[in-house]
Amino acid sequence: MKKLNSFYLVIGITFVTLLTVNTRYFKGSDAFLGITYAKKYQVNSEKPATVLETYIVPGQTVGIGDLLVELESPELELDIKKLEKEILNLQSEKVEKQKLLESKIQLLKSEINLIRNEIKNEIQRIDARIALNRSLSERFGLDNSSAADSLSELQLRKKSIREKGELEIESINIRMKDVLQDHDFDQSQVQATIELAQQELDWRLQEREKLNKYALFDGVIDNVNVKPGEQVESYSTLLSINPVHPISVVGYLVGSKDRDRALGDAVTVQSIEQSTLRTTGKIIGFGSVTMLPSILQKSTAVNAFGLEVFIEIDADNPLPVGEKVMIK
């Protein structure tokens, strides 16, 4: 008789407990319980590197742009130094070629000036002879025809000297033009090589900057797997980080309640502990009937079961991760 009474007592307590849960959370409303979740992100090294410094510890809160881990790649640093030296050498080569061009141009201009001076001197000597012949002809009464022939010959010589000089100058101008064209081509080739090396250097510098790991969102450091001075291989996990705010909610429909929920339905998610913390979301899927997480279970010997409801919530929300929430 006592065993029978004990059995009914347990059944009574269980019934009262379930009734209390139903009354507290579900009676008179279409709400159901859930828990907020966030995906844990792992931060990896894209290539072999040396850890120079770590700036975080587990449990630390970080903000967008905070430096988490500083890395260095010896191979990458060597490539950067080689490219920087190559660019400096090429720039020096351009300067030297420019100086050489200026020297060549100056030499060619000097040749032109020399030819012009020679022409000028020759013309002056011929003009002096012409003036002398005229003076002698007038003074001593020489044969005019003979004097005219002599003057005509000197005039032809002057013309010939000028023409020859102009041809020599034109030849030098052509050489100068060729030198300038060759110089422009050489300089363009060197400049093209500099630009290619600079592009590669910029890419290498971007790679070096990417070696350092920064926080891409506000979060809490979950685990740090490396320490300063450590060598890491490609794709090694350096640390893991949890977002400060959740990005999804898993709700549980207990019993047959609200089974008419559909994909795409809009819902309001509200913290049970702090009713002012709330956000909006939509149902993106349904799972299976499973036992509720311990945080949603009441402290009884009877475990509650519910249909999983997967909800996507706004990224910009005030809820903490792992929060027990009411979904309406």
C-alpha positions in Angstrom: 0.0 0.0 0.0 2.9 2.3 0.8 4.6 1.5 -2.5 1.3 2.3 -4.3 1.1 5.6 -2.5 4.7 6.5 -3.4 4.0 5.7 -7.1 1.0 8.0 -7.2 3.0 10.7 -5.3 5.8 10.6 -8.0 3.2 10.8 -10.8 1.6 13.7 -9.0 4.8 15.6 -8.7 5.7 15.0 -12.3 2.3 16.2 -13.5 2.6 19.4 -11.3 6.1 20.1 -12.7 5.0 19.8 -16.3 2.0 21.9 -15.6 4.2 24.5 -14.0 6.6 24.6 -17.0 3.7 24.8 -19.4 2.0 27.6 -17.4 5.1 29.6 -17.0 6.4 29.6 -20.5 3.6 28.6 -22.9 0.1 29.0 -21.5 -1.8 31.7 -23.2 0.9 32.5 -25.7 2.5 31.1 -28.9 6.0 31.5 -27.5 8.6 28.7 -27.2 12.1 28.5 -25.8 15.5 28.5 -27.4 19.2 29.2 -27.1 21.4 31.6 -29.0 24.4 30.3 -30.9 27.5 31.7 -32.7 29.9 30.0 -35.0 33.4 29.8 -33.6 36.0 31.1 -36.1 39.5 29.7 -36.5 42.3 32.0 -37.6 44.9 30.2 -39.7 48.3 31.0 -41.1 48.3 30.9 -45.0 52.1 30.1 -45.2 55.0 29.0 -43.1 55.9 31.8 -40.6 57.5 32.7 -37.3 55.3 34.1 -34.5 56.8 37.4 -33.5 54.2 38.3 -30.8 50.7 37.4 -29.6 48.6 40.2 -28.2 45.6 38.2 -26.9 44.8 35.6 -24.2 41.8 33.3 -23.9 38.7 35.2 -22.6 39.9 38.6 -23.9 37.4 40.8 -25.7 38.6 42.2 -29.0 37.2 44.7 -31.4 37.3 45.0 -35.2 40.9 45.9 -36.4 42.7 44.8 -33.2 46.0 43.1 -33.9 45.9 39.6 -32.6 49.1 37.9 -33.8 52.1 39.3 -35.5 53.9 36.9 -37.9 57.0 37.0 -40.1 58.0 34.9 -43.0 61.8 34.7 -43.6 61.3 33.6 -47.1 58.9 36.5 -47.8 61.3 39.0 -46.2 64.1 37.8 -48.4 62.0 38.2 -51.5 61.0 41.7 -50.4 64.7 42.7 -49.8 65.7 41.3 -53.2 62.9 43.2 -55.0 63.7 46.5 -53.1 67.4 46.1 -54.1 66.4 45.3 -57.7 64.3 48.5 -57.9 67.0 50.6 -56.5 69.5 49.2 -59.0 67.2 49.8 -61.9 66.5 53.4 -60.7 70.2 54.0 -60.5 70.6 52.5 -64.0 68.0 55.0 -65.3 69.9 57.9 -63.7 73.2 56.7 -65.1 71.7 56.3 -68.6 70.3 59.8 -68.4 73.7 61.2 -67.4 75.3 59.3 -70.3 72.7 60.6 -72.7 73.4 64.2 -71.6 77.1 63.6 -72.1 76.6 62.2 -75.6 74.2 65.1 -76.5 76.7 67.6 -75.1 79.5 66.0 -77.2 77.4 66.1 -80.4 76.5 69.7 -79.8 80.2 70.5 -79.3 80.9 68.9 -82.6 78.2 71.1 -84.2 79.7 74.2 -82.6 83.2 73.2 -83.8 81.9 72.7 -87.4 80.2 76.1 -87.3 83.3 77.8 -86.0 85.4 76.2 -88.7 82.9 77.3 -91.3 82.9 80.8 -89.8 86.7 80.9 -89.9 86.9 79.6 -93.4 84.4 82.1 -94.6 86.2 84.9 -92.8 89.5 83.9 -94.5 87.8 83.8 -97.9 86.1 87.2 -97.3 89.5 88.6 -96.4 91.0 87.3 -99.6 88.1 88.7 -101.6 88.6 92.1 -100.0 92.3 92.0 -100.6 91.8 91.1 -104.3 89.4 93.9 -104.8 91.7 96.3 -103.1 94.7 95.2 -105.3 92.6 95.4 -108.5 91.5 98.9 -107.7 95.0 99.9 -106.7 97.0 98.5 -109.5 94.4 98.4 -112.2 94.4 94.6 -112.8 92.4 93.0 -115.5 88.7 93.1 -114.4 87.9 89.8 -116.1 90.7 88.1 -114.3 89.7 89.7 -111.0 86.0 88.7 -111.6 87.0 85.1 -112.2 89.1 85.0 -109.0 86.2 86.5 -107.0 83.7 84.0 -108.5 85.9 81.1 -107.5 86.2 82.4 -104.0 82.4 82.8 -103.8 81.9 79.2 -105.0 84.4 78.1 -102.3 82.3 79.9 -99.7 79.1 78.3 -100.9 80.8 74.9 -100.9 82.1 75.3 -97.4 78.7 76.3 -96.2 77.0 73.4 -97.9 79.6 70.9 -96.7 79.2 72.3 -93.1 75.4 72.0 -93.2 75.6 68.4 -94.4 78.0 67.6 -91.5 75.7 69.3 -89.1 72.7 67.5 -90.5 74.5 64.2 -90.1 75.3 65.0 -86.4 71.6 66.0 -85.9 70.6 62.6 -87.3 73.0 60.9 -84.9 71.6 62.9 -82.1 68.1 61.9 -83.0 69.1 58.2 -83.1 70.8 58.6 -79.7 67.7 60.1 -78.2 65.4 57.4 -79.7 67.7 54.6 -78.4 67.8 56.3 -75.0 64.0 56.6 -74.8 63.7 52.9 -75.8 66.2 51.8 -73.2 64.6 54.0 -70.5 61.2 52.6 -71.3 62.5 49.1 -71.0 64.1 49.8 -67.7 60.9 51.6 -66.5 58.8 48.7 -67.5 61.1 46.4 -65.5 60.8 48.7 -62.6 57.0 48.8 -62.7 56.9 45.0 -62.9 59.2 44.7 -59.9 57.2 47.3 -58.0 54.0 45.4 -58.7 55.6 42.2 -57.4 57.0 44.1 -54.4 53.5 45.6 -53.6 52.0 42.1 -53.8 54.7 40.8 -51.4 54.2 43.7 -49.0 50.4 42.9 -49.1 51.3 39.3 -48.3 53.5 40.4 -45.4 50.6 42.6 -44.1 48.2 39.7 -44.4 50.5 37.6 -42.3 49.5 39.6 -39.3 46.1 38.6 -38.0 43.5 41.2 -37.1 40.1 40.9 -35.6 37.5 41.0 -38.3 34.6 41.4 -35.9 33.9 42.1 -32.2 34.5 38.9 -30.4 35.9 37.0 -27.4 39.1 34.9 -27.7 38.4 31.3 -27.3 41.8 29.7 -27.5 45.4 30.7 -28.4 47.4 27.9 -30.0 50.8 29.6 -30.5 53.4 31.5 -28.6 56.2 34.1 -29.6 59.2 32.5 -31.4 57.2 29.5 -32.5 57.5 28.3 -36.1 54.1 27.5 -37.8 53.3 25.6 -41.0 50.9 26.6 -43.7 47.3 26.6 -42.6 48.1 26.0 -39.0 45.4 27.2 -36.6 46.7 30.1 -34.6 43.7 30.9 -32.5 39.9 30.7 -32.3 37.5 33.5 -31.6 33.8 33.6 -30.8 31.6 36.5 -31.9 30.3 38.7 -29.0 26.8 38.4 -30.4 25.0 35.3 -31.8 24.0 34.8 -35.4 21.4 32.1 -34.9 19.0 30.5 -32.5 17.8 27.0 -32.0 14.3 26.8 -30.6 12.3 23.8 -29.4 8.6 23.2 -30.0 7.4 21.1 -27.1 4.6 18.6 -27.8 2.2 19.4 -30.6 2.2 23.1 -29.8 2.7 25.6 -32.7 3.6 22.8 -35.2 2.0 25.0 -37.9 5.2 27.2 -38.0 6.6 27.5 -41.5 9.9 28.4 -43.2 10.4 32.1 -43.5 8.1 33.0 -40.6 9.2 36.2 -38.9 9.8 35.9 -35.1 10.9 38.0 -32.2 13.7 36.6 -30.0 13.8 38.0 -26.4 16.1 37.2 -23.5 14.4 35.5 -20.6 16.7 37.0 -18.1 16.7 40.5 -19.5 13.5 41.3 -21.4 14.9 44.5 -22.8 17.4 42.4 -24.9 15.5 41.4 -28.1 15.9 41.1 -31.8 14.1 39.9 -34.9 14.7 36.9 -37.1 13.1 34.3 -39.4 12.8 30.5 -39.4 15.2 28.9 -41.8 14.7 25.2 -41.0 13.4 22.4 -38.9 15.4 19.6 -37.3 14.3 16.5 -35.4 12.5 15.9 -32.1 15.3 15.8 -29.6 15.9 16.3 -25.9 16.1 19.9 -24.8 19.5 21.2 -23.7 20.1 21.0 -20.0 19.8 24.8 -19.7 16.2 24.5 -20.8 15.4 21.5 -18.6 13.7 21.9 -15.3 15.4 20.3 -12.3 13.2 17.1 -12.3 13.8 13.5 -13.2 11.7 13.9 -16.3 13.4 15.2 -19.5 11.5 17.3 -21.9 11.7 16.9 -25.7 10.9 19.3 -28.5 11.1 19.8 -32.3 14.2 21.8 -33.3 13.5 25.1 -35.0 16.5 26.9 -36.6 16.3 30.6 -36.7 18.5 33.2 -38.3 18.7 36.5 -36.4 20.0 40.0 -37.3 23.8 40.2 -37.0 23.5 43.5 -35.2 21.7 42.3 -32.0 22.2 42.9 -28.3 21.9 39.2 -27.2 24.8 37.4 -25.7 25.9 34.0 -27.0 24.4 31.0 -25.2 21.5 33.0 -23.8 18.2 31.3 -23.0 15.5 33.1 -25.0 11.8 33.2 -25.6 10.7 33.1 -29.3 7.4 34.5 -30.4 
